[in-house]
Amino acid sequence: MTERKGIREHREMILLYLGKYGTIICLFIMIACFSYFLPSFRSKENLINMMGQVAFLSIISAGLTSCLKAGDIDLSIGGIATLSGNIVAWFLVNNYGIALSIVNTLFIGIAAGVINGILVAYIGFHSLICTLATMGIMMGITEGLTEGISIWSGIPETFSMIGRGAIGGIPIRFIIMFILLIILHFFHQHTEAGRKLEAIGGNPVASRLSGINIRWNRMIAFALSGLFAAITGTMVTSSLMFSDSNMGLGFTFPAIVACFIGAATIKIGHYHILGTFIGVLIMVVATNGMIILLVPGYLLDIVRGSILILSISLASIMARDVK
């Protein structure tokens, strides 16, 4: 009887370990397989390309993580990134200067997030429906601002340093991403405001009874999401050196997938920056490898959707087992 109990406990320990670190193991397996079978995957050019992709997706996903920690979701991040990318280009071509153009754009991103927060936390709209609606509004504003025409000329060449420059061979956008993720990780884990987001998402009733201002903190989470989406849109424009009315929409779904993969990594059932970053790496590595293999675009979408379902299922199962 004791032997059976020991075997069962050993099995549970193995399953818990695989649950916590299974995504990381899968990431290393993917990297090893692609590197071995696809020489172009491990080329310097492709690694730099992937670092750029990781930077964009990590920043916008990190902002979304703040909302998810508070128990909400922000589907408008793609719309805010698109609006921000076009607005910064508009400011630049109208001679506002690089610094002022970026600052104005980031304030607009924060304002968009605050509006989401007011609608959700104070007025009471469901975050899924509300941010889906505001995403449409952001896209409409972008179309009105640009009249559906991409901004191709007039952007100062020095602005490209943010999205195209490198220091010691490392893309500047990747360095910016690294700094931003460390700051947000510190905010979530080591500040009172950050820990309140975790508490609100875990148990809003207990948080309210303990005196936490739930509405204010949920609005802060949306403001962070809007800010990081605006940063992403600004960096994409800097990388492309033009703006387009659909440039940020492709980030929303991969960001959601990355966050849910993160919730199934290390801290099971909790959204956290390290997990989100690992989720981003999985998404970028898998997508990049399949593109090199010339996998059709529709199959990429199928794989992404499958990864989302798998990550949600794994996070739910492991969170239940841990409890």
C-alpha angles and dihedrals in degrees: 000000000000090000092053090049090051091050091049092049090047090051092049090050091052092048091049091050092049090047092053099040104021093101091052091049090050090050092054091046091052092048092048094048096045092045092051100043099031113050091184090059092066095043118122092241093053093046090053089047091052092048088057092049091047090051095055096043094042094054096049091041092051090057091049089051089065091058093046091051088058092050097258136103130219115210092169095075092098091051092047091049090050093047092046094049091053095042094052089050090049092051091048096050089048090057100250091140128245099271096046092043092054094045092049091048093050091050089053089052091051090047091052090051092048090052089053090048093051092049093048106033102031105027095034107237117154108258094228095055096036097052091043087057094045090049088060090048091051091051091049092051089049092052091048093048096049098028085228092296122125117234104236105159140040098047110129113249091228089065088070091070090082095055102025106026126099138199115210090345093306115116113248090226089059091051090050089050092051092052094046093049092050091050093049092045089053090048092051097044107030108032130075092233092052094049089050090061089056091048093049093050092046099046119354094180094055090043091054092048090050090058101258114150096233097182095052094047093048089052089051089054091054091046089055090048091051092047094051091045089052091050089052093050091049092051093048091054089048090052096046096033089219136067131231133191092239101036098117104037093089092066099065101074097040089048091053091048092049092052093050091048086052090054088058093051128087096319098051115215094008128103111228138160097246092051092047090051090052088049090053091051091052092049095047096044093047093046094045093048093049092048090054087050087054092240110175117257095244090058090054089058091048091052093048091050091048091050090052093052091045094048093048091048093048093047092049094047095046093044089053092049093048090053 
